[in-house]
Amino acid sequence: MDLNLRFANWYELLAYFDGFSNDLYDQNLYITIGLCMVLIPVGVLALYYYVVNSVRFNKWWHWLILVIILCVINFGIAYGTSYNELSYLYEQQNKELPYSTEFFSFSMINALWTFIVSFIWSLIIKWGSSNCRRTPF
């Protein structure tokens, strides 16, 4: 099971950036970024549904704010990880980094996938919550 290939296919459903996507794949960055995109929402949503689990926070907009925060966090992880690793790669080769907007675009795709994954995890996790089981709907 090649996680790098699985995550690459998943991200490239929405966009393939010539060269940039190949570099992400060659450096195994899809694994790191993809695992963060899938696992961070599980942990945070489990905290929301089972630790916070308060009537005060069982509204859909509380859930939406939390998921937007998750999207921002995963945007930052995708941007920071890809930029730092690829900058280092090209610096070691004494080449100029050929990408600029690709970092932002890839990070936006990661944020979109984070929203989708968070929604799916919410549907799975919420049923054991005593106060938030109807959140987001």
N, C-alpha and C positions, 0 to 999 in steps of 0.2 A: 504494500500500500504506500504509494508515493504521495505524501501530503503536499509537497511542493507542486506537483502536477495537478492534484485535485483543486487546491486553492487557486492556482494559475488559471485553470479552466473556469472556475467560478467567477473570478474577477474579470476575465477576458470575455465573459458573456456580454458585458456592458461596454467594454472598450479594450482595444489592443493598441498599444503605443509602440510603434516600430522602434526597435533598439532598447527602449526603456523597459518594456515588458520582458525582453530577453535578458537584460541585465538583472532585473528582479529575480527572474527564474534561476539564472546562473549563480547568483549569490545566495540562493535559498531564502530570500526575504519574504516570499509568499507564505512560508510556514510561520515565521514569527508574527507577521502582521495578521495573518488569517486566524491563528490560534488566539491572539488577543481579541480579535473581532468576535470570535465565538465564545470564548471563556469569560471575559470580563463582564459581559451582560448577564451570564448565568449567575455569577457571584453577586453582582449588585442587585439583580432582580430577586434572588433568593433572600438577600437582606431585606429588601423592600416588602416582600410578601410574608416573610416568616419572623423577622426581627422587629422591623418597624410596625407592621401589621396593625395599624391604628385606624380607628374610625375617622380621625382627623385627616388622614392621608389616603382615603379610599376613593378619591375623585379622579376622573379621567385626566384632568389637567395636571395633577400631581405625577401621574404615571408618564404623561407626555413630557413634562419638564425633566424627569429622570432620564428618559430615553434620549432626549436632546442632549443632555449632559454626557451620556454615554457616546453619542455620535461625535461630539466635540472631542472627547478624550481619544476615541479611536481615530479621528481625523489627525490629531496631533501625533499619535503613535505612528500612523502610516507615513505622515509627512516627515517626521523626525528620523525615523528608522531608515526610510528609503533615501532621504537626502544625505544623512550622515554616512551611510554605508557606501552609496554610489560616489559621493564626493571623495571618500577615502580611496576607493578603487581607482578612480581616474587620477587622483593625486599620486598614487603609487606608480602609475604608468606614465607620469609626467604629461598627461593630457588634460585638456580643458573639459569640464563637465558639459556635455552637449544638450542637457535638458534644463528646462525652466518651468514651463506650464504643466509639464507632465506630472510633477510632484503634486501640484494642487489638484489636478484632475483625478489622479489616482486616489488621493486622500478623500476627495468628495465621493468617489465610488465606494471607498471603504466606509464612509459615514452612511451612505445609503444602505449598504449591506448590513451595517450595524443596526439600523432602524428595522429592517426586515427581520433579522435574526432576533432582535429584542422582542418584537411582536410575537414571533413564533415561540420563543422561550416563555413569554408571558402566558400564552395559551396553555402551555404544558405545566408550568410551575404553579400557577395561581390557584388551582383547585384545592390545595391543602391549607390555604390561608383562611383564617376565620373571619377577618374583617375586610380584606382586600380582594376576595375571590371574584368580585364582579368588576374589577378594574383591569383593563381599560373599558370593558363593557360587560 
